[in-house]
Amino acid sequence: MSVVGLCRLVRDLERTPTLPGEFLADPEVALSRYPLTAAERDAVLDLDAQRLVDLGLNPLPMRSLVTLLGVPNPQIYTHRLSLRPRG
Amino acid sequence: MATLVHAGATSHVSGIIRTPDAHPEHSPRLDAAWTQMAAGITAADPDVVIVVAPDHYETFGPENLPIFCIGAADHHDPWNEHGIPGETVRGAEQTALALHDDLVHADFDIALSREMNLDHGFLVPVQRLGLEDRAIIPLYINCTTAPLPSLRRCRDLGLALRSAIERLDEGLRVAVLGTGGVSHWVGLPQMGEINEEWDRDFLARYARGDLESILGMSDAEITADAGNGALEIRTWVTAAACSGVAGAEVLAYAPMHAWVTGIAVAELEVAP
């Protein structure tokens, strides 16, 4: 089940010090290690808090996921950041 | 017969130990409250402290999600999630196993974990109340992922827990501590809001032992008015029921915006 995959991703980001950096360097490769649906992958790449919650990720791990990937806590629903390559 | 020698409830946000001086007026009052509760626990000198708390997707998640779970191990390691301080605590393996056995025979289908790491919900109050050298039994209640146990079920757990405690070995001294709340929104657009009015109303009911009116709250109402974080009052309900629902003294309350949480500390009256 992919919500399991998302939560596993969150725990790995929390507990593997090098992973957030690897993720930011090449998010597509990092994401490929997790059993996520296309919609979940897109939501993670877009750092889209609402979409992740709508896809079934509980707000608690969602908050961890998005902030571990660089979004300031107060801005998780309002930011304009993305993990997609610019341009 | 063992004895319940102390019962209480407190918030558990990590700011309690990370930024204890966050507010010039509120922080000293909260500090005094925790110090007073710590002194009360020291005076009661429990052999074991049962900490009733949620987990924030550190130990339990969609791959394994109990409603209630008791930890029985000779020690419990910290997750130190997000760099939150915390050290390994001594467990009370045999006592926890005895409690689990008693609860199951009392028709309470509580899960058992023989290796249960603890997150800030358990370890922030343990540290702030100076319980690091006490034997800790973690009692987890699902407060995050629907379907949650009803408030009435959490009340019933508290009643069953009290009976189970009293059937432990003669002379054993036990304390119970509920942690979480009060109003806060986690990972939701309202994050940062605090509903002081709701918090004070909840605490007033709690203080006068009016558990029935608390049990009448719906999760939809709680979430709308006080946030998904306020669903953690389940642990407060369990602690109150365990104590005998004789009321409580609210040692302090403050809307701590620096911690994005309404913070409360309450010492329960333990009824015989």
Interface residues (C-beta under 8 A of the other chain):
Chain A: M1 V3 V4 C7 R8 V10 R11 E14 A49 V53 N58 P59 L60 P61 M62 R63 S64 N73 P74 I76 Y77
Chain B: H56 Y57 E58 G61 P62 E63 E81 H82 T144 T145 V186 G187 L188 P189 M191 G192 N228
